[in-house]
Amino acid sequence: MAAVDEDPCTRVHLWHDLTAVADARRALVADMELAGHDRRSIEDAVLVFSELASNAVEHGSPHGCGHVEATWCLFPAGVRVTVAGDVDPALGPSVLERFEPREADSFAPRGRGLTIVDHVCERWGVDLDDGTVRVTAQLAFDDAHG
């Protein structure tokens, strides 16, 4: 019988409350520490996760059951973070225009998040499928386990 790898992914449901993001962030840190990732890798992953999850909770619409879905998948040389939530059907495909890195004014208190994600991640992207926006970011670590 062939060995079956354990699923490297954790899925959480974030209620539309920023405290849910903080709880999930702590769980991501614990998972990454348990997997042996170094502090810098953990900090980068948490930064990206926080940005995507906070944006989804703050600006998105919850799935029909009232939550945003977040998933992280840990691999020896990186992590993949995915956040998904429903969007207002009236926005349609134009909602994807909101997911572009932009240059914020020096004094603007907001607006740098996706620029940071773009800089930290190996790659990231956005999909719109049947009223759900899914943002996925892939981080590659220089050292597989620090």
N, C-alpha and C positions, 0 to 999 in steps of 0.2 A: 504494500500500500504506500502510495506517495505521500510525503509529508505536505501538509497544508500550512502555508504561512498565515500567521495571525493577521487580521485586518489592521493595517496601520492607521486607520482613521477613527476619529472621534467626532460625533455629531451632537450638537446641542441646540436647543431652542431658546432663543433670546426673546423675552417679553419686551414690549416697547417701553423700556425703562433702562437708562444708562447704567444702573447698578447691575443689571444682568450682564452687561459687557464686562464689567470689572470681575464678576464671578467667573465668567468664561475665560477671561485672561489669566486668572489664577490657575484654572484647570489646565490651560495650555502650558503654562510655565511648569507645573507639576509633571505633566506628561513628558515635556522635553527634558527636564532634569532626570527623570526616571530612565529616559532613553539614552542619557549620557551626553547630550549636546552641551557645548560650551556656552558661557555667559553671553558672549557677543552674538552668537547665533540665536539664542533665546531672546535677547533684547530686540534684534532685528525682526524676528517673527512676531513678537508681541506688538511692536510698533505697527507693523502692517495689519495684523489682526485687529488691533484697536481702531485703526483708521477705518477699515472696511466695515467692521461691525458697528462702530459708533455712527457712521454715515447711514447705514441701513436702518438702524433703530431710530435715529433722529429724523431722517428725511424720507425713508421709505414707508410703505404700507405693510402691515403684517400680513402673513398668509391668512387665508380664511379662518384659521383657528387662532389668530391673534399673536403670532410670533414671527420672528425672522429666524431662518435656519443658518447655522454656522457649522462648518466642518473643517477640521485640520487633519492632514495626513502626514505622518512623520516617516521619513526615510533616512538612512544613514548619512546621506549627503545633502539633505534639504528638507523642506516642508512645503506642502501645498495647502493654502487657505482658501476656502470658498464661503461666500456669504450670499444668501438668496432671500429675496422678499418680493412681495407683490407690488405692482405699480398701478397707478390710476389708468384704467383702460383708455381714457380720453387722451392720454399723452402718446400712446402708441409708440412707434419706433423712434420718435423724436426724443424720448427719454434717454437714449444712448448718447446724445450730444452732451449730456450732463457729466459724462464719465470721461472727460478729457483733462489731462494735467494742464494747469494754467499757472501763469505767473501772477502772484498776488502782490498788491501794493505793499511796500515795506512796512506800512503802519496798519495794514488790514489785520484784524484779529483772527481771520479764518481764510480758507481757500488754498492752503498749501498741501493738503492731505494727499491727493492723487499724485502730485509732483514728488512727494516723498516716497510714495509707494512705487512710482515709476523708477526712482533712483535706486531704491533698496532691492527691488525684485529682479530676478533673472528675466521674468516675463509676467505679464498680467493681461487680463482681458475681461470683456463684458459680453454676456449673451442675454438676449431677450427671447423667452419662449413661453407662449401661452399666458402672458400677463405676469410672468415672474422674471425679475432681473437677477442674474447670477454673476457675481464678480469673483474671479479666480486669480490668485496670485501664487507664483512659484518662486521660492527662494532657494538658492543654491549656496551651500556653505563651503568655505575654502578647505576646511579640515573636517572629515567625516564625523568625528566625535570629539573635536576640540583638542 
